[in-house]
Amino acid sequence: MKTIKSILKLLILTLAFTTVSCDDEPVDPALDLSNGGGSSSGDYWPTAINNEWIMERGGVELDPIKIIGTGNFGGQTYYKFAPQSGSGSTTSGSVTNWLNKSNGVYKLKTDDININAGGLTGTQTGYEFIILKDNIAVGQSWNGTYTQTTTFTGIPSITLTVNYTGTILAKNVSATVDGETYNDVIKVSFVQNTLMPGAPPTTINSEYWFAKDVGVIKSISNDSGTIYESILVDYTLF
């Protein structure tokens, strides 16, 4: 059981995020723009092939977040990121993420993930979640639910259920990250509550900062008292 929980941490901390609904699930209610929705207030994650962001955590550069192509899912265009690697004390894996933007709603989609947990290999189903709504006011929120199933050969599959809530903490504020000041930033609180059979519920509290015409400049996650902070140190846009 501890191994499965560590796998969950690996997935959530592999950015690009963090932090997640499967393709065959019903449409997420957060996509209903009638609930506090409106027109987009700008572009807070530029999408062009070869756009690249370099994040650093604890003085160590993470894998580049680079857009390498596009794809179509459900009739919508998604931008594909280069695979991101991640590892924990007993787990490792690589994850491919996709980004979709529509009317101020930013969705992250993750492919199925092949993992290695102490020599035990398996697969976790992909997921999708809304990471930002730039068309709602400070204090407004969105929420959703997704499931993720982990399967190892010869072991019964385990399904996680994650309920998440995003809240706009601030808009159009200035923030300085790695010595650079960004003048139009949206700050988002993102809370994930995870339920797994036979284990107590867990909560991961995260915060993301999005700069207009730049993208994510900072992320902070608190997982049971362990803090993971990533900052933008370099980027290239086309």
N, C-alpha and C positions, 0 to 999 in steps of 0.2 A: 504493500500500500504506500509506503514511503517513496518507493521508486516511481509510482504513478504520479504522486504529487510533485516530485521533482521534475518530471516530464512536463507537467503543466506549467511550472515556473519557467522552464526553458522556452516554451512557446511564447508565453506572455512577454518575456524579456527580450526576445529576438525582434528587434525593431524592424520591424518597423511597424513594430507595433504588433501597441501594444496592443498591443494588445490587440471582430470575431464572429453568421447563420449560414447554415449549409444551403447549397444551391436549390435543393428541392423543398425547402421550408417555405411557409407562407410569407408574403411580403411583410417586411418589418413595419410595424405601426409608426415608427419614427419617420418613415418616408412620407407620411401624410403631412404635406406642407400647410394644410389648413389649420394645424395646431401651432400657431405662433410663427408660421412660415412667411416668407416673402421673397423678394428678389435678392440675388447674391450681392454681398457688399464688396466683392473684390475677389482676386485670385490668391488664395493662401497656400496653394501647393501647385506651382507651375508644372505643367505636363508637356514635355517635349522630349523626344528620344535623345539620349545622351546627357540629359540633365543629371547632375550628380551632386550628392551631399555627403560630406565627410563628418561623421559624429565621433566624439571622443568620450570615453567613460573612464574616470579615474586616471587620466593621463594616457590612456591607451586608445589608439584609433580603432574603431569598429570597421567591419566590412563596409565598403562604399555603398551608399544607397543610390543606385543608378538605374534610370529608365532605359530599358534595352529593346522595347517593342510594344506592340498593342495586341489586343484580342477582343473578341466579341462574346459577351455572355448575356443571354436574355434580351438580345437586340440592343445592348448598350456597349459603348467602347470603354475598355479598361486599358490602363497603361501598366506594362509589366516591369517589375524591378528585378535586377540581378539577384540570384539566390543569396540569402543571408545565412551564415552559419551561427551555431550557438552551442553551448555546452554547460553542463553543471557538474557536480561532484561525481555523478554516476551516469549521466546521460549526455548524448550529443545528437545533433541532427542538422539538417539544412532545410530552409523554408523559402518558398517563392511567393511573393506578395504582388497584388495588383491594386491599382487605384482607379476609382471612377468618380467623376465629378458631374453633378447635374443640379442646376437651380440652387446652388449654394449648399448642397449636401455632398459630403465627401465620404465615400465608402472604401474600406480596405477589404480585399478578398485574399484568402490564403489557400494555396493548393494543398492536396493531401501531403502529409509529411512522413518521410521515412526516418525512423529514430533507432538509436542503439542505446540500450539501457544495460550497462555492465555486461555487454556481449549478447544480450537478448534483443533481437531485432523485431521491429514491428512497424505498424502504420497507424497514423492518426488522420481522421477525416478532416478535410478543409472546412473553412468557416468564413463568414463575412460579417462585418459590423460597420456602423457609422462612427467615424472618429471625429467629425466636425460638422456643424451646421452654421455657416457664417451668416445666415439670413434670419437669425433670431436675436432677441435682445439679451443684454446682461441679466443673469438670474433665471433665464428660461432653460429648459432641459429637454432631452430626448431619452428614450430608453428602448431596450430590445432584449431579446433572448436568443441564444444559439446553443446548439449541442455539438459535442465532439466525441467521437468514438475511437478508443484505442484498442487495437487488436494485435495480439502476439500469437504465434503458432502454438497450439496446444493449450492455450489459456483462454478462459471465457473473456469476451470483450467487455470493456468498461466504458460507460457513457457518462460524460460530464455535462452538466447543464450550467450555463453561465448567464446570469442576468446582469445587464450593464445599464448604467445611467451616465450620460454626459451632461455637463452643465457649463454654460458660458460664465466664466468668472470676471472677465474684463474684455473690452473691445477698444480699439484705437488708442492703445497705450504704448509708451516707449519702454524698451527693455534693452539692456546691455548684456551681451553674451560673448565671451572670449574677446573682450575689448572692442566689439563692434556694437553700435547702437542702432536698433531698429525702431522706426517711429510709428508703425501701424501694426500692432500685435494683438492677436486674440489669444486669451488664456482660457484653457478648458480643463475642468475637473472630469476625470473618467474613473468610475468606480465599477469594479467587477466582483460580483458575488458568485462563487463557484460551489456547486453541489455535486457530490460524488457518493454513490452508494457505499455505506460502511465507513465513511469518514466524516469528521465534522466539517461544516461549511467554512470556507476561507474567503477572505476579502483582500483585494489588491486595490489600493488607492493610487491613482496616477494623475499627473498634471502635464499637459502639453501646451507649448507656446508656438503659435503659428504667425509668421511675419508675412505681411502682404507682399506678393511678388517674389518671395524667397522660399517659403516652406517652413518645415519644422525647425526651430532653432534651439529648442530645449525640451527634454522630457525628464520627469521624475516619477519613480514608482516606489511605493512603500509596501513591501510584502512581508507582513508579520514582523515589522520592525526593522527589516533589512532594506536600506535605501539604495536604489540604483538611479544614478543621474547621468544623463547624456547631454552633451552640448554640441552645437554646430561649430566647427573650426574652419571649414572651407566649403565652398560650393561653386559649381559651374553651371550656368543656365544658357540655353540656346533659344 
